[in-house]
């Protein structure tokens, strides 16, 4: 591959991603009002909230990079700088694939050849840790929302039934994932006993080398990243006039994160609609400022996903896989 071709790959992905983002945004209801509020907020007295949220974005992805760096120790590890670049590139790849599956591909491009298949299973272990935190806090959030809100009496029974089904479904999923995560080596050995799966032994066997201390550190970092998300929302809600108490933000957003984690999406670009809808359905129980909730979700979406994806698209040119030999 020529150097000239290499140099245009990143910008082309950047332009394509920018166009897809634009198309996704203009199809969302209330997007003009949200943009208008964001423009006013940037010039308003609380603009420092938004700048602080933007500064928290590298911390958010830095924690994720550190998690991945720890997870890759069984296959030789990776430097933090490369891990940081990899999570950005993974975010770019995720924008074009269902349920963010392309994120794995984007990350393993930074891994040495011969170790990339093994790295996929280790990356999945990282994802399980973050999902476990989301499910656990989401369960607590469901209990909080049920205890502190009273929906429209007409739909109360349906609402209670939906919350009950969601609670028990997530509880079963959480228990299953917790067992798998805490017994990765045991689960890997069980899987390897299945004849049809032995062909994937290199993909599975690497999980047997996971140290319990590393798994605990990854879980702790996942919780830290979750706190960053909550802090970001806590900072942005007041900017757009959404008056929520501390526990309302924690309880409401934990349910929103839970819904986003368990409901499949085509790509994270289409995730914007789900993010808005889930936020409205839950947070409207505490605040009638629908436009403000829209604007908050939009701002966080841009900061945490769109900016990193655009940065990742420009980092593609540095991946060794694409360099001429």
Phi and psi in degrees as GROMACS dihedral restraints (atoms count N, CA, C in turn):
[ dihedral_restraints ]
;  ai    aj    ak    al  type     phi  dphi    fc
    3     4     5     6     1   -73.7    20    10
    4     5     6     7     1   156.9    20    10
    6     7     8     9     1   -61.5    20    10
    7     8     9    10     1   -34.9    20    10
    9    10    11    12     1   -63.6    20    10
   10    11    12    13     1   -41.1    20    10
   12    13    14    15     1   -65.7    20    10
   13    14    15    16     1   -41.5    20    10
   15    16    17    18     1   -59.1    20    10
   16    17    18    19     1   -42.2    20    10
   18    19    20    21     1   -66.9    20    10
   19    20    21    22     1   -23.2    20    10
   21    22    23    24     1   -97.0    20    10
   22    23    24    25     1    -8.3    20    10
   24    25    26    27     1   -62.8    20    10
   25    26    27    28     1   -52.1    20    10
   27    28    29    30     1   -58.5    20    10
   28    29    30    31     1   -52.7    20    10
   30    31    32    33     1   -58.2    20    10
   31    32    33    34     1   -36.2    20    10
   33    34    35    36     1   -65.1    20    10
   34    35    36    37     1   -43.7    20    10
   36    37    38    39     1   -63.0    20    10
   37    38    39    40     1   -39.9    20    10
   39    40    41    42     1   -59.5    20    10
   40    41    42    43     1   -47.0    20    10
   42    43    44    45     1   -65.9    20    10
   43    44    45    46     1   -41.6    20    10
   45    46    47    48     1   -63.4    20    10
   46    47    48    49     1   -44.8    20    10
   48    49    50    51     1   -64.4    20    10
   49    50    51    52     1   -40.5    20    10
   51    52    53    54     1   -61.4    20    10
   52    53    54    55     1   -41.6    20    10
   54    55    56    57     1   -66.1    20    10
   55    56    57    58     1   -41.9    20    10
   57    58    59    60     1   -64.4    20    10
   58    59    60    61     1   -39.2    20    10
   60    61    62    63     1   -62.9    20    10
   61    62    63    64     1   -45.3    20    10
   63    64    65    66     1   -58.9    20    10
   64    65    66    67     1   -46.2    20    10
   66    67    68    69     1   -62.9    20    10
   67    68    69    70     1   -38.2    20    10
   69    70    71    72     1   -68.6    20    10
   70    71    72    73     1   -41.9    20    10
   72    73    74    75     1   -65.0    20    10
   73    74    75    76     1   -45.4    20    10
   75    76    77    78     1   -70.5    20    10
   76    77    78    79     1   -11.6    20    10
   78    79    80    81     1   -95.3    20    10
   79    80    81    82     1     2.3    20    10
   81    82    83    84     1   -91.1    20    10
   82    83    84    85     1   136.4    20    10
   84    85    86    87     1   -66.8    20    10
   85    86    87    88     1   136.5    20    10
   87    88    89    90     1    77.7    20    10
   88    89    90    91     1    14.7    20    10
   90    91    92    93     1   -68.3    20    10
   91    92    93    94     1   -32.8    20    10
   93    94    95    96     1   -66.0    20    10
   94    95    96    97     1   -42.1    20    10
   96    97    98    99     1   -64.6    20    10
   97    98    99   100     1   -39.0    20    10
   99   100   101   102     1   -64.3    20    10
  100   101   102   103     1   -43.8    20    10
  102   103   104   105     1   -63.5    20    10
  103   104   105   106     1   -39.7    20    10
  105   106   107   108     1   -63.2    20    10
  106   107   108   109     1   -44.3    20    10
  108   109   110   111     1   -63.9    20    10
  109   110   111   112     1   -38.5    20    10
  111   112   113   114     1   -64.1    20    10
  112   113   114   115     1   -40.8    20    10
  114   115   116   117     1   -62.2    20    10
  115   116   117   118     1   -41.5    20    10
  117   118   119   120     1   -67.7    20    10
  118   119   120   121     1   -38.0    20    10
  120   121   122   123     1   -66.1    20    10
  121   122   123   124     1   -38.1    20    10
  123   124   125   126     1   -62.3    20    10
  124   125   126   127     1   -29.2    20    10
  126   127   128   129     1   -96.4    20    10
  127   128   129   130     1    -5.2    20    10
  129   130   131   132     1   -85.1    20    10
  130   131   132   133     1   176.9    20    10
  132   133   134   135     1   -68.0    20    10
  133   134   135   136     1   -19.9    20    10
  135   136   137   138     1  -100.3    20    10
  136   137   138   139     1    20.5    20    10
  138   139   140   141     1   -61.4    20    10
  139   140   141   142     1   -25.4    20    10
  141   142   143   144     1   -62.0    20    10
  142   143   144   145     1   -26.6    20    10
  144   145   146   147     1   -59.5    20    10
  145   146   147   148     1   -44.9    20    10
  147   148   149   150     1   -68.8    20    10
  148   149   150   151     1   -38.8    20    10
  150   151   152   153     1   -66.2    20    10
  151   152   153   154     1   -35.9    20    10
  153   154   155   156     1   -67.3    20    10
  154   155   156   157     1   -39.4    20    10
  156   157   158   159     1   -61.7    20    10
  157   158   159   160     1   -40.8    20    10
  159   160   161   162     1   -64.2    20    10
  160   161   162   163     1   -37.9    20    10
  162   163   164   165     1   -69.5    20    10
  163   164   165   166     1   -25.9    20    10
  165   166   167   168     1   -77.0    20    10
  166   167   168   169     1   -16.7    20    10
  168   169   170   171     1   -60.2    20    10
  169   170   171   172     1   -48.7    20    10
  171   172   173   174     1   -61.4    20    10
  172   173   174   175     1   -33.5    20    10
  174   175   176   177     1   -64.2    20    10
  175   176   177   178     1   -43.5    20    10
  177   178   179   180     1   -54.8    20    10
  178   179   180   181     1   -54.1    20    10
  180   181   182   183     1   -77.1    20    10
  181   182   183   184     1   -23.4    20    10
  183   184   185   186     1   -66.5    20    10
  184   185   186   187     1   -39.5    20    10
  186   187   188   189     1   -63.4    20    10
  187   188   189   190     1   -43.1    20    10
  189   190   191   192     1   -62.3    20    10
  190   191   192   193     1   -40.2    20    10
  192   193   194   195     1   -63.3    20    10
  193   194   195   196     1   -41.2    20    10
  195   196   197   198     1   -65.0    20    10
  196   197   198   199     1   -40.7    20    10
  198   199   200   201     1   -57.7    20    10
  199   200   201   202     1   -46.7    20    10
  201   202   203   204     1   -67.6    20    10
  202   203   204   205     1   -37.5    20    10
  204   205   206   207     1   -60.3    20    10
  205   206   207   208     1   -43.3    20    10
  207   208   209   210     1   -65.1    20    10
  208   209   210   211     1   -40.5    20    10
  210   211   212   213     1   -64.8    20    10
  211   212   213   214     1   -28.8    20    10
  213   214   215   216     1   -86.3    20    10
  214   215   216   217     1     2.5    20    10
  216   217   218   219     1   -57.7    20    10
  217   218   219   220     1   -38.4    20    10
  219   220   221   222     1   -62.8    20    10
  220   221   222   223     1   -17.3    20    10
  222   223   224   225     1  -114.1    20    10
  223   224   225   226     1    24.2    20    10
  225   226   227   228     1   104.1    20    10
  226   227   228   229     1   -11.8    20    10
  228   229   230   231     1    78.3    20    10
  229   230   231   232     1  -179.8    20    10
  231   232   233   234     1  -154.7    20    10
  232   233   234   235     1   148.4    20    10
  234   235   236   237     1   -68.0    20    10
  235   236   237   238     1   152.7    20    10
  237   238   239   240     1   -62.8    20    10
  238   239   240   241     1   -38.6    20    10
  240   241   242   243     1   -60.0    20    10
  241   242   243   244     1   -46.0    20    10
  243   244   245   246     1   -66.7    20    10
  244   245   246   247     1   -36.7    20    10
  246   247   248   249     1   -63.4    20    10
  247   248   249   250     1   -39.9    20    10
  249   250   251   252     1   -65.1    20    10
  250   251   252   253     1   -43.9    20    10
  252   253   254   255     1   -65.5    20    10
  253   254   255   256     1   -36.3    20    10
  255   256   257   258     1   -65.5    20    10
  256   257   258   259     1   -39.5    20    10
  258   259   260   261     1   -68.7    20    10
  259   260   261   262     1   -32.1    20    10
  261   262   263   264     1   -67.4    20    10
  262   263   264   265     1   -45.6    20    10
  264   265   266   267     1   -64.1    20    10
  265   266   267   268     1   -38.2    20    10
  267   268   269   270     1   -61.5    20    10
  268   269   270   271     1   -37.5    20    10
  270   271   272   273     1   -63.7    20    10
  271   272   273   274     1   -38.1    20    10
  273   274   275   276     1   -62.6    20    10
  274   275   276   277     1   -49.1    20    10
  276   277   278   279     1   -62.2    20    10
  277   278   279   280     1   -34.7    20    10
  279   280   281   282     1   -64.2    20    10
  280   281   282   283     1   -26.1    20    10
  282   283   284   285     1   -68.1    20    10
  283   284   285   286     1   -15.6    20    10
  285   286   287   288     1  -108.7    20    10
  286   287   288   289     1     2.9    20    10
  288   289   290   291     1  -129.5    20    10
  289   290   291   292     1   151.8    20    10
  291   292   293   294     1   -64.0    20    10
  292   293   294   295     1   140.9    20    10
  294   295   296   297     1    50.1    20    10
  295   296   297   298     1    30.9    20    10
  297   298   299   300     1    62.8    20    10
  298   299   300   301     1    24.0    20    10
  300   301   302   303     1   -63.7    20    10
  301   302   303   304     1   -29.3    20    10
  303   304   305   306     1   -65.9    20    10
  304   305   306   307     1   -13.8    20    10
  306   307   308   309     1   -60.8    20    10
  307   308   309   310     1   -37.0    20    10
  309   310   311   312     1   -63.9    20    10
  310   311   312   313     1   -43.3    20    10
  312   313   314   315     1   -62.5    20    10
  313   314   315   316     1   -45.0    20    10
  315   316   317   318     1   -60.6    20    10
  316   317   318   319     1   -36.2    20    10
  318   319   320   321     1   -75.1    20    10
  319   320   321   322     1   -45.3    20    10
  321   322   323   324     1   -70.5    20    10
  322   323   324   325     1   -11.0    20    10
  324   325   326   327     1   -64.7    20    10
  325   326   327   328     1   -17.7    20    10
  327   328   329   330     1   -91.9    20    10
  328   329   330   331     1    -0.4    20    10
  330   331   332   333     1   -94.8    20    10
  331   332   333   334     1   148.5    20    10
  333   334   335   336     1   -60.8    20    10
  334   335   336   337     1   144.1    20    10
  336   337   338   339     1   -59.2    20    10
  337   338   339   340     1   140.1    20    10
  339   340   341   342     1    98.6    20    10
  340   341   342   343     1   -19.1    20    10
  342   343   344   345     1  -114.7    20    10
  343   344   345   346     1    -2.7    20    10
  345   346   347   348     1   -68.1    20    10
  346   347   348   349     1   -39.4    20    10
  348   349   350   351     1   -64.2    20    10
  349   350   351   352     1   -43.0    20    10
  351   352   353   354     1   -62.5    20    10
  352   353   354   355     1   -36.5    20    10
  354   355   356   357     1   -64.9    20    10
  355   356   357   358     1   -27.2    20    10
  357   358   359   360     1   -62.4    20    10
  358   359   360   361     1   -46.7    20    10
  360   361   362   363     1   -65.7    20    10
  361   362   363   364     1   -35.3    20    10
  363   364   365   366     1   -67.9    20    10
  364   365   366   367     1   -37.2    20    10
  366   367   368   369     1   -65.5    20    10
  367   368   369   370     1   -37.4    20    10
  369   370   371   372     1   -64.5    20    10
  370   371   372   373     1   -34.4    20    10
  372   373   374   375     1   -62.5    20    10
  373   374   375   376     1   -38.8    20    10
  375   376   377   378     1   -60.9    20    10
  376   377   378   379     1   -44.3    20    10
  378   379   380   381     1   -63.8    20    10
  379   380   381   382     1   -37.8    20    10
  381   382   383   384     1   -62.4    20    10
  382   383   384   385     1   -41.3    20    10
  384   385   386   387     1   -60.8    20    10
  385   386   387   388     1   -45.8    20    10
  387   388   389   390     1   -65.9    20    10
  388   389   390   391     1   -37.8    20    10
  390   391   392   393     1   -66.3    20    10
  391   392   393   394     1   -39.2    20    10
  393   394   395   396     1   -60.0    20    10
  394   395   396   397     1   -44.1    20    10
  396   397   398   399     1   -62.5    20    10
  397   398   399   400     1   -43.5    20    10
  399   400   401   402     1   -62.4    20    10
  400   401   402   403     1   -42.3    20    10
  402   403   404   405     1   -68.2    20    10
  403   404   405   406     1   -43.6    20    10
  405   406   407   408     1   -63.6    20    10
  406   407   408   409     1   -51.6    20    10
  408   409   410   411     1   -67.3    20    10
  409   410   411   412     1   -32.5    20    10
  411   412   413   414     1   -62.5    20    10
  412   413   414   415     1   -38.0    20    10
  414   415   416   417     1   -62.8    20    10
  415   416   417   418     1   -43.8    20    10
  417   418   419   420     1   -62.8    20    10
  418   419   420   421     1   -38.7    20    10
  420   421   422   423     1   -63.0    20    10
  421   422   423   424     1   -39.7    20    10
  423   424   425   426     1   -60.4    20    10
  424   425   426   427     1   -45.5    20    10
  426   427   428   429     1   -62.3    20    10
  427   428   429   430     1   -39.8    20    10
  429   430   431   432     1   -65.7    20    10
  430   431   432   433     1   -47.7    20    10
  432   433   434   435     1   -62.6    20    10
  433   434   435   436     1   -41.3    20    10
  435   436   437   438     1   -63.4    20    10
  436   437   438   439     1   -33.9    20    10
  438   439   440   441     1   -82.3    20    10
  439   440   441   442     1   -20.5    20    10
  441   442   443   444     1  -115.5    20    10
  442   443   444   445     1     2.8    20    10
  444   445   446   447     1  -131.6    20    10
  445   446   447   448     1   157.0    20    10
  447   448   449   450     1  -132.9    20    10
  448   449   450   451     1    97.3    20    10
  450   451   452   453     1   -63.6    20    10
  451   452   453   454     1   172.9    20    10
  453   454   455   456     1   -51.8    20    10
  454   455   456   457     1   125.2    20    10
  456   457   458   459     1   -53.6    20    10
  457   458   459   460     1   -30.6    20    10
  459   460   461   462     1   -62.4    20    10
  460   461   462   463     1   -40.1    20    10
  462   463   464   465     1  -105.4    20    10
  463   464   465   466     1    16.6    20    10
  465   466   467   468     1   -61.6    20    10
  466   467   468   469     1   -45.7    20    10
  468   469   470   471     1   -63.7    20    10
  469   470   471   472     1   -41.4    20    10
  471   472   473   474     1   -64.7    20    10
  472   473   474   475     1   -40.3    20    10
  474   475   476   477     1   -64.2    20    10
  475   476   477   478     1   -45.1    20    10
  477   478   479   480     1   -63.0    20    10
  478   479   480   481     1   -41.2    20    10
  480   481   482   483     1   -64.0    20    10
  481   482   483   484     1   -43.5    20    10
  483   484   485   486     1   -62.6    20    10
  484   485   486   487     1   -43.1    20    10
  486   487   488   489     1   -64.7    20    10
  487   488   489   490     1   -38.5    20    10
  489   490   491   492     1   -67.4    20    10
  490   491   492   493     1   -44.5    20    10
  492   493   494   495     1   -63.0    20    10
  493   494   495   496     1   -44.3    20    10
  495   496   497   498     1   -61.9    20    10
  496   497   498   499     1   -43.1    20    10
  498   499   500   501     1   -60.6    20    10
  499   500   501   502     1   -52.2    20    10
  501   502   503   504     1   -71.6    20    10
  502   503   504   505     1   -33.1    20    10
  504   505   506   507     1   -64.2    20    10
  505   506   507   508     1   -45.9    20    10
  507   508   509   510     1   -67.6    20    10
  508   509   510   511     1   -37.1    20    10
  510   511   512   513     1   -61.8    20    10
  511   512   513   514     1   -44.8    20    10
  513   514   515   516     1   -62.4    20    10
  514   515   516   517     1   -43.4    20    10
  516   517   518   519     1   -63.3    20    10
  517   518   519   520     1   -41.4    20    10
  519   520   521   522     1   -64.7    20    10
  520   521   522   523     1   -44.4    20    10
  522   523   524   525     1   -61.3    20    10
  523   524   525   526     1   -42.0    20    10
  525   526   527   528     1   -64.0    20    10
  526   527   528   529     1   -46.8    20    10
  528   529   530   531     1   -66.2    20    10
  529   530   531   532     1   -36.5    20    10
  531   532   533   534     1   -63.5    20    10
  532   533   534   535     1   -43.0    20    10
  534   535   536   537     1   -62.4    20    10
  535   536   537   538     1   -46.1    20    10
  537   538   539   540     1   -61.4    20    10
  538   539   540   541     1   -44.6    20    10
  540   541   542   543     1   -67.4    20    10
  541   542   543   544     1   -42.5    20    10
  543   544   545   546     1   -78.0    20    10
  544   545   546   547     1   -15.1    20    10
  546   547   548   549     1  -128.0    20    10
  547   548   549   550     1    44.2    20    10
  549   550   551   552     1   -58.4    20    10
  550   551   552   553     1   -44.5    20    10
  552   553   554   555     1   -64.6    20    10
  553   554   555   556     1   -40.1    20    10
  555   556   557   558     1   -66.8    20    10
  556   557   558   559     1   -44.4    20    10
  558   559   560   561     1   -62.1    20    10
  559   560   561   562     1   -40.7    20    10
  561   562   563   564     1   -61.8    20    10
  562   563   564   565     1   -42.2    20    10
  564   565   566   567     1   -66.0    20    10
  565   566   567   568     1   -35.7    20    10
  567   568   569   570     1   -64.4    20    10
  568   569   570   571     1   -44.4    20    10
  570   571   572   573     1   -62.6    20    10
  571   572   573   574     1   -39.1    20    10
  573   574   575   576     1   -67.8    20    10
  574   575   576   577     1   -15.2    20    10
  576   577   578   579     1   -80.6    20    10
  577   578   579   580     1   -12.1    20    10
  579   580   581   582     1   -84.1    20    10
  580   581   582   583     1   115.0    20    10
  582   583   584   585     1   -52.0    20    10
  583   584   585   586     1   -42.7    20    10
  585   586   587   588     1   -68.5    20    10
  586   587   588   589     1   -19.3    20    10
  588   589   590   591     1   -99.2    20    10
  589   590   591   592     1    -4.0    20    10
  591   592   593   594     1   -65.1    20    10
  592   593   594   595     1   -23.9    20    10
  594   595   596   597     1   -65.6    20    10
  595   596   597   598     1   -19.1    20    10
  597   598   599   600     1  -100.4    20    10
  598   599   600   601     1    25.8    20    10
  600   601   602   603     1   -58.4    20    10
  601   602   603   604     1   -38.7    20    10
  603   604   605   606     1   -65.6    20    10
  604   605   606   607     1   -29.2    20    10
  606   607   608   609     1   -75.6    20    10
  607   608   609   610     1   -34.8    20    10
  609   610   611   612     1   -95.3    20    10
  610   611   612   613     1   -39.6    20    10
  612   613   614   615     1   -61.9    20    10
  613   614   615   616     1   -28.1    20    10
  615   616   617   618     1   -61.2    20    10
  616   617   618   619     1   -25.0    20    10
  618   619   620   621     1   -68.8    20    10
  619   620   621   622     1   -20.1    20    10
  621   622   623   624     1   -70.1    20    10
  622   623   624   625     1   -17.4    20    10
  624   625   626   627     1   -94.8    20    10
  625   626   627   628     1     5.7    20    10
  627   628   629   630     1   -71.0    20    10
  628   629   630   631     1   126.7    20    10
  630   631   632   633     1   -82.5    20    10
  631   632   633   634     1   138.1    20    10
  633   634   635   636     1   -60.1    20    10
  634   635   636   637     1   -34.4    20    10
  636   637   638   639     1   -64.8    20    10
  637   638   639   640     1   -40.2    20    10
  639   640   641   642     1   -65.0    20    10
  640   641   642   643     1   -42.6    20    10
  642   643   644   645     1   -60.6    20    10
  643   644   645   646     1   -40.3    20    10
  645   646   647   648     1   -66.6    20    10
  646   647   648   649     1   -40.2    20    10
  648   649   650   651     1   -65.5    20    10
  649   650   651   652     1   -39.7    20    10
  651   652   653   654     1   -63.5    20    10
  652   653   654   655     1   -40.2    20    10
  654   655   656   657     1   -65.7    20    10
  655   656   657   658     1   -40.3    20    10
  657   658   659   660     1   -64.6    20    10
  658   659   660   661     1   -43.3    20    10
  660   661   662   663     1   -64.9    20    10
  661   662   663   664     1   -34.7    20    10
  663   664   665   666     1   -62.7    20    10
  664   665   666   667     1   -39.9    20    10
  666   667   668   669     1   -66.1    20    10
  667   668   669   670     1   -39.6    20    10
  669   670   671   672     1   -61.8    20    10
  670   671   672   673     1   -40.4    20    10
  672   673   674   675     1   -65.8    20    10
  673   674   675   676     1   -36.1    20    10
  675   676   677   678     1   -62.5    20    10
  676   677   678   679     1   -41.5    20    10
  678   679   680   681     1   -61.2    20    10
  679   680   681   682     1   -39.6    20    10
  681   682   683   684     1   -59.4    20    10
  682   683   684   685     1   -44.1    20    10
  684   685   686   687     1   -56.9    20    10
  685   686   687   688     1   -48.6    20    10
  687   688   689   690     1   -63.3    20    10
  688   689   690   691     1   -42.5    20    10
  690   691   692   693     1   -61.2    20    10
  691   692   693   694     1   -41.2    20    10
  693   694   695   696     1   -60.3    20    10
  694   695   696   697     1   -46.5    20    10
  696   697   698   699     1   -64.9    20    10
  697   698   699   700     1   -39.5    20    10
  699   700   701   702     1   -61.2    20    10
  700   701   702   703     1   -33.2    20    10
  702   703   704   705     1   -76.2    20    10
  703   704   705   706     1   -34.8    20    10
  705   706   707   708     1   -85.0    20    10
  706   707   708   709     1   -34.4    20    10
  708   709   710   711     1   -52.6    20    10
  709   710   711   712     1   -49.0    20    10
  711   712   713   714     1   -62.0    20    10
  712   713   714   715     1   -30.7    20    10
  714   715   716   717     1   -60.3    20    10
  715   716   717   718     1   -36.6    20    10
  717   718   719   720     1  -103.3    20    10
  718   719   720   721     1    19.9    20    10
  720   721   722   723     1    74.5    20    10
  721   722   723   724     1    22.2    20    10
  723   724   725   726     1   -94.4    20    10
  724   725   726   727     1   106.0    20    10
  726   727   728   729     1   -86.7    20    10
  727   728   729   730     1   100.8    20    10
  729   730   731   732     1  -129.2    20    10
  730   731   732   733     1   141.1    20    10
  732   733   734   735     1   -75.7    20    10
  733   734   735   736     1   168.9    20    10
  735   736   737   738     1   -57.0    20    10
  736   737   738   739     1   -49.1    20    10
  738   739   740   741     1   -72.7    20    10
  739   740   741   742     1   -26.7    20    10
  741   742   743   744     1   -67.1    20    10
  742   743   744   745     1   -38.9    20    10
  744   745   746   747     1   -64.9    20    10
  745   746   747   748     1   -48.0    20    10
  747   748   749   750     1   -60.5    20    10
  748   749   750   751     1   -51.1    20    10
  750   751   752   753     1   -66.1    20    10
  751   752   753   754     1   -47.9    20    10
  753   754   755   756     1   -66.4    20    10
  754   755   756   757     1   -47.5    20    10
  756   757   758   759     1   -71.1    20    10
  757   758   759   760     1   -28.0    20    10
  759   760   761   762     1   -64.6    20    10
  760   761   762   763     1   -34.6    20    10
  762   763   764   765     1   -72.3    20    10
  763   764   765   766     1   -38.7    20    10
  765   766   767   768     1   -61.8    20    10
  766   767   768   769     1   -47.2    20    10
  768   769   770   771     1   -60.6    20    10
  769   770   771   772     1   -38.3    20    10
  771   772   773   774     1   -62.5    20    10
  772   773   774   775     1   -47.0    20    10
  774   775   776   777     1   -61.6    20    10
  775   776   777   778     1   -43.1    20    10
  777   778   779   780     1   -64.8    20    10
  778   779   780   781     1   -29.1    20    10
  780   781   782   783     1   -77.1    20    10
  781   782   783   784     1   -32.3    20    10
  783   784   785   786     1  -100.6    20    10
  784   785   786   787     1   -15.9    20    10
  786   787   788   789     1   -93.7    20    10
  787   788   789   790     1   122.9    20    10
  789   790   791   792     1   -64.7    20    10
  790   791   792   793     1   145.5    20    10
  792   793   794   795     1  -130.4    20    10
  793   794   795   796     1   152.9    20    10
  795   796   797   798     1   -66.3    20    10
  796   797   798   799     1   -52.3    20    10
  798   799   800   801     1  -147.3    20    10
  799   800   801   802     1   170.9    20    10
  801   802   803   804     1   -72.6    20    10
  802   803   804   805     1   -12.6    20    10
  804   805   806   807     1   -68.6    20    10
  805   806   807   808     1   -42.0    20    10
  807   808   809   810     1   -75.9    20    10
  808   809   810   811     1   -11.1    20    10
  810   811   812   813     1   -63.8    20    10
  811   812   813   814     1   -23.2    20    10
  813   814   815   816     1   -56.7    20    10
  814   815   816   817     1   -44.5    20    10
  816   817   818   819     1   -62.4    20    10
  817   818   819   820     1   -43.3    20    10
  819   820   821   822     1   -64.4    20    10
  820   821   822   823     1   -40.9    20    10
  822   823   824   825     1   -60.1    20    10
  823   824   825   826     1   -46.3    20    10
  825   826   827   828     1   -64.2    20    10
  826   827   828   829     1   -47.8    20    10
  828   829   830   831     1   -62.8    20    10
  829   830   831   832     1   -45.7    20    10
  831   832   833   834     1   -63.6    20    10
  832   833   834   835     1   -41.8    20    10
  834   835   836   837     1   -62.6    20    10
  835   836   837   838     1   -42.5    20    10
  837   838   839   840     1   -64.3    20    10
  838   839   840   841     1   -49.0    20    10
  840   841   842   843     1   -60.3    20    10
  841   842   843   844     1   -37.3    20    10
  843   844   845   846     1   -88.1    20    10
  844   845   846   847     1   -50.9    20    10
  846   847   848   849     1   -76.1    20    10
  847   848   849   850     1   -18.8    20    10
  849   850   851   852     1   -66.4    20    10
  850   851   852   853     1   -16.9    20    10
  852   853   854   855     1   -68.3    20    10
  853   854   855   856     1   -19.9    20    10
  855   856   857   858     1  -114.1    20    10
  856   857   858   859     1   -23.7    20    10
  858   859   860   861     1  -144.8    20    10
  859   860   861   862     1   139.6    20    10
  861   862   863   864     1   -92.8    20    10
  862   863   864   865     1     2.2    20    10
  864   865   866   867     1   -80.9    20    10
  865   866   867   868     1    77.6    20    10
  867   868   869   870     1   -64.4    20    10
  868   869   870   871     1   -42.3    20    10
  870   871   872   873     1   -62.5    20    10
  871   872   873   874     1   -39.6    20    10
  873   874   875   876     1   -65.2    20    10
  874   875   876   877     1   -37.9    20    10
  876   877   878   879     1   -66.4    20    10
  877   878   879   880     1   -41.2    20    10
  879   880   881   882     1   -55.7    20    10
  880   881   882   883     1   -51.6    20    10
  882   883   884   885     1   -62.9    20    10
  883   884   885   886     1   -39.2    20    10
  885   886   887   888     1   -63.6    20    10
  886   887   888   889     1   -47.7    20    10
  888   889   890   891     1   -60.8    20    10
  889   890   891   892     1   -40.6    20    10
  891   892   893   894     1   -64.3    20    10
  892   893   894   895     1   -44.9    20    10
  894   895   896   897     1   -64.1    20    10
  895   896   897   898     1   -44.7    20    10
  897   898   899   900     1   -65.6    20    10
  898   899   900   901     1   -38.9    20    10
  900   901   902   903     1   -59.9    20    10
  901   902   903   904     1   -44.4    20    10
  903   904   905   906     1   -64.8    20    10
  904   905   906   907     1   -47.0    20    10
  906   907   908   909     1   -68.6    20    10
  907   908   909   910     1   -48.2    20    10
  909   910   911   912     1   -84.9    20    10
  910   911   912   913     1   -23.8    20    10
  912   913   914   915     1  -120.4    20    10
  913   914   915   916     1   -47.2    20    10
  915   916   917   918     1   -72.5    20    10
  916   917   918   919     1   -47.8    20    10
  918   919   920   921     1   -60.8    20    10
  919   920   921   922     1   -47.6    20    10
  921   922   923   924     1   -60.8    20    10
  922   923   924   925     1   -37.2    20    10
  924   925   926   927     1   -65.7    20    10
  925   926   927   928     1   -40.5    20    10
  927   928   929   930     1   -67.6    20    10
  928   929   930   931     1   -39.5    20    10
  930   931   932   933     1   -62.9    20    10
  931   932   933   934     1   -44.1    20    10
  933   934   935   936     1   -61.1    20    10
  934   935   936   937     1   -34.4    20    10
  936   937   938   939     1   -65.0    20    10
  937   938   939   940     1   -31.0    20    10
  939   940   941   942     1   -83.2    20    10
  940   941   942   943     1   -17.4    20    10
  942   943   944   945     1   -83.0    20    10
  943   944   945   946     1   -12.3    20    10
  945   946   947   948     1   -57.2    20    10
  946   947   948   949     1   -34.5    20    10
  948   949   950   951     1   -65.4    20    10
  949   950   951   952     1   -15.6    20    10
  951   952   953   954     1   -92.9    20    10
  952   953   954   955     1    -5.8    20    10
  954   955   956   957     1   -70.7    20    10
  955   956   957   958     1   130.9    20    10
  957   958   959   960     1   -59.9    20    10
  958   959   960   961     1   -29.1    20    10
  960   961   962   963     1   -58.1    20    10
  961   962   963   964     1   -31.7    20    10
  963   964   965   966     1   -95.9    20    10
  964   965   966   967     1    -1.2    20    10
  966   967   968   969     1   -79.7    20    10
  967   968   969   970     1   143.5    20    10
  969   970   971   972     1   -69.0    20    10
  970   971   972   973     1   152.3    20    10
